[in-house]
């Protein structure tokens, strides 16, 4: 048998917690010495303690846990509940990381208020391009990263399967006329040298000609991926100052390579383009 202090080390819980579980009837000591009132536990009680702690981490109250233990929750059922909770926590961590990156970007924008913009807006002409693309409505801004990863993977798998030759850097087109955080109309595309046979394409994919743009306002962003918003701010400010209007979706061209390849995201090169009316 183990004294309560030894069992607390074994189960990685405090003595105070074990005493509390004893008082609630969740985990009674295997033996209590009548003379010294010392509590003793056995190694066979460790699985029950692990269940209590796992269910507590899932967010259940102790009275709910007592009821579940009474119904003898199986290892398989507990494993399924823990895996679901693990997935929820991982999703929350990803969302928190995105939120932190956006906060850091906002802070950098605030720090540079009043300074001359580091972006030079250039007017250029874009020739027509043949592209293969996927277009979808992203439910919320926080969903963009997994959507983009999956869509770019599908695009390149199809390009490889059809033996198409890439003719330029991948790009993203945003069809919403204003900034929104829900129902984002996003199209991801890769320029290709020739269009494949229509029957070779799946229903999800589109092959079309991205039309020529006689005039496009363009800026090059080099730096942190999350600071791309600053480049868009520079473009929008330029539009207002020069009384120009956008004429079509803005384009995000990945000059640094494929988005899904490993990169130092603190130092990427992206061109932002807005076709002009």
Secondary structure as the mmCIF struct_conf table of DSSP 4:
data_model
#
loop_
_struct_conf.conf_type_id
_struct_conf.id
_struct_conf.beg_label_comp_id
_struct_conf.beg_label_asym_id
_struct_conf.beg_label_seq_id
_struct_conf.end_label_comp_id
_struct_conf.end_label_asym_id
_struct_conf.end_label_seq_id
STRN STRN1 UNK A 2 UNK A 3
HELX_RH_AL_P HELX_RH_AL_P1 UNK A 4 UNK A 11
TURN_TY1_P TURN_TY1_P1 UNK A 12 UNK A 12
HELX_RH_AL_P HELX_RH_AL_P2 UNK A 15 UNK A 24
TURN_TY1_P TURN_TY1_P2 UNK A 25 UNK A 25
BEND BEND1 UNK A 26 UNK A 27
BEND BEND2 UNK A 30 UNK A 30
STRN STRN2 UNK A 31 UNK A 32
TURN_TY1_P TURN_TY1_P3 UNK A 34 UNK A 36
STRN STRN3 UNK A 39 UNK A 41
HELX_RH_3T_P HELX_RH_3T_P1 UNK A 43 UNK A 45
HELX_RH_AL_P HELX_RH_AL_P3 UNK A 46 UNK A 57
TURN_TY1_P TURN_TY1_P4 UNK A 58 UNK A 59
HELX_RH_AL_P HELX_RH_AL_P4 UNK A 62 UNK A 70
TURN_TY1_P TURN_TY1_P5 UNK A 71 UNK A 72
HELX_RH_AL_P HELX_RH_AL_P5 UNK A 75 UNK A 111
TURN_TY1_P TURN_TY1_P6 UNK A 112 UNK A 114
BEND BEND3 UNK A 115 UNK A 115
HELX_LH_PP_P HELX_LH_PP_P1 UNK A 116 UNK A 117
BEND BEND4 UNK A 118 UNK A 118
STRN STRN4 UNK A 122 UNK A 126
STRN STRN5 UNK A 129 UNK A 140
HELX_RH_3T_P HELX_RH_3T_P2 UNK A 141 UNK A 143
HELX_RH_AL_P HELX_RH_AL_P6 UNK A 144 UNK A 161
TURN_TY1_P TURN_TY1_P7 UNK A 162 UNK A 163
HELX_LH_PP_P HELX_LH_PP_P2 UNK A 164 UNK A 165
STRN STRN6 UNK A 166 UNK A 166
BEND BEND5 UNK A 168 UNK A 168
STRN STRN7 UNK A 171 UNK A 174
BEND BEND6 UNK A 177 UNK A 178
BEND BEND7 UNK A 181 UNK A 181
STRN STRN8 UNK A 182 UNK A 191
STRN STRN9 UNK A 192 UNK A 192
BEND BEND8 UNK A 193 UNK A 194
HELX_LH_PP_P HELX_LH_PP_P3 UNK A 195 UNK A 197
HELX_RH_3T_P HELX_RH_3T_P3 UNK A 198 UNK A 200
BEND BEND9 UNK A 201 UNK A 201
TURN_TY1_P TURN_TY1_P8 UNK A 203 UNK A 204
STRN STRN10 UNK A 206 UNK A 210
HELX_LH_PP_P HELX_LH_PP_P4 UNK A 211 UNK A 212
STRN STRN11 UNK A 213 UNK A 223
HELX_RH_3T_P HELX_RH_3T_P4 UNK A 225 UNK A 227
HELX_RH_AL_P HELX_RH_AL_P7 UNK A 228 UNK A 241
TURN_TY1_P TURN_TY1_P9 UNK A 242 UNK A 243
STRN STRN12 UNK A 246 UNK A 246
BEND BEND10 UNK A 248 UNK A 248
STRN STRN13 UNK A 250 UNK A 254
TURN_TY1_P TURN_TY1_P10 UNK A 255 UNK A 256
TURN_TY1_P TURN_TY1_P11 UNK A 259 UNK A 260
BEND BEND11 UNK A 261 UNK A 261
TURN_TY1_P TURN_TY1_P12 UNK A 265 UNK A 266
BEND BEND12 UNK A 267 UNK A 267
STRN STRN14 UNK A 268 UNK A 275
STRN STRN15 UNK A 276 UNK A 276
#
